Amino acid sequence: MKTILTIAFLSISTVFYGQIDTRIYDIVDDVSAEKLEYYVQNLADFGTRNTFSETESDTRGIGAARRWIKKEFEAISSDCNNCLEVFFQGETVTPDMGSRIPKTAEVKNVVAIQKGIKYPNSYIIMSGDIDSRASDTQDFTTDAPGANDNATGMAGAMEAARVLSQYEFDHSIVYVGLSGEEQGLFGGKFLAEYAKEKGWDIIGVLNNDMIGNIEGLDGVIDNRSFRIFSEAHNPTETDRERQMKRFYGGEVDGASRQLARYVYETTQTYMPEMNPIMIYRLDRFGRGGHHRSFNDLGYPGIRIMEAHENYNQQHQDVRVESGIAYGDVIEHVNFDYVKKLTAVNAISMASLAWAPPAPLEVAIGGIVEPSVRLQWEQENPEDVKGYKVYWRSTTSPTWDHFRYVENVNEITLEGIIIDNFFFGISSVGENGHESVVVFPSKIMR
């Protein structure tokens, strides 16, 4: 039996509900710039982490790097009573699989899973890339320290594991180093396929790729801003779903975009000194990142990275030419900034992992009516304190208004013209943490 609530509005306003979780501030404080520097220095010291580089040495190449990452994850697990399941995952690539593959090689990801208490098959994933490259991506012998691209993202995932492993969560969290990024996003592809095969319910993927540079070639020095790239729609949606958007909206409201908004709002709440910039694009123009492989299979995924890039320090042999220093070396990394962006990831994952599952089967109605009707289903309703009914102008990038309700799964908002706004629903737990907002996917008649 559905419970229905009707709310009349004299004006569009927000009603605050929720509570600040002081554990989130503790997580921000616990992230260590010194520990991040330790991780990045060790990764850079392997000389090159090219996917096709040395695998037998203990001090140089991709093999040594991934074994060291696995040992670090295992040490973190030891400190939390073996709370992490750590393993290699991957497949073999051959030259016929792409133009950037000069020889057959193993692409191995390093995976560390912190299982959730209530929803162990529900996952939030934070990824960084293990591999690095020189100017020529097929040159696997030249030094390519890859300090910012992407030892910083890998270090962030390791540090997030160290900090968050001290807590228990309802949902599972995966910390992963992905390989083969520079050769065609193979590591992400292999893990996404693994997740699909295992039946993982993925809430979202936070892909971190270059989170350490604050001085851009555009002349800007900025240690507070960062970008969140997100795809507008689900690439696996049907033709019917695309056609519905022509009439009912939602062109910019896919699951990845909602995940980006979640990171934006969590950052604004707990780290207001930071300036998250939502970029309405899958990735940088003409370039790619590992979250794409998850998007391709229908999983929500975003890219988190610095706001201002220095292209002299990306994909370059280490050298000096005409007085310009090229190369991705550790001297260019700002570790206080890496700490901030690692904290952004950690608090977003913690908030999601402490939240109840998102509503299901959200439907909307209100055609030629002076009101809006919404209804939804809920998995495990006993874990839900209430719901936030959100709305925003159709041109606004963020959910700007909400009304909090309890003990209902259908609501009528009187006095709001459905044509002028977009709407969504999130679940709220007893602890105040809420799920990602769900955009309606069905029409009530």
Secondary structure, 3 states (H helix, E strand, C coil): CCCEEEEECCCCCCCCCCCCCHHHHHHHHHCCHHHHHHHHHHHHCCCECCCCCCCCCCCCCHHHHHHHHHHHHHHHHHHCCCCEEEEEEEEEECHHHCCCCCCCEEEEEEEEEECCCCEEEEEEEEEEECCCCCCCCCCCCCCECCHHHHHHHHHHHHHHHHHHCCCCCCEEEEEEEECCHHHCCHHHHHHHHHHHHHCCEEEEEEEECCCCCCECCCCCECCCEEEEEECCCCCCCCHHHHHHHHHHCCCCCCHHHHHHHHHHHHHHHHCCCCEEEEECCCCCCCCCCCHHHHHHCCCCEEEEEECCCCHHHCCCCCEEECCEEECCCHHHCCHHHHHHHHHHHHHHHHHHHCCCCCCEEEEEECCCCCEEEEEEECCCHHHCCEEEEEEEECCCCCCCEEEEECCCCEEEEECCCHHHEEEEEEEECCCCCECCCECCCEECC
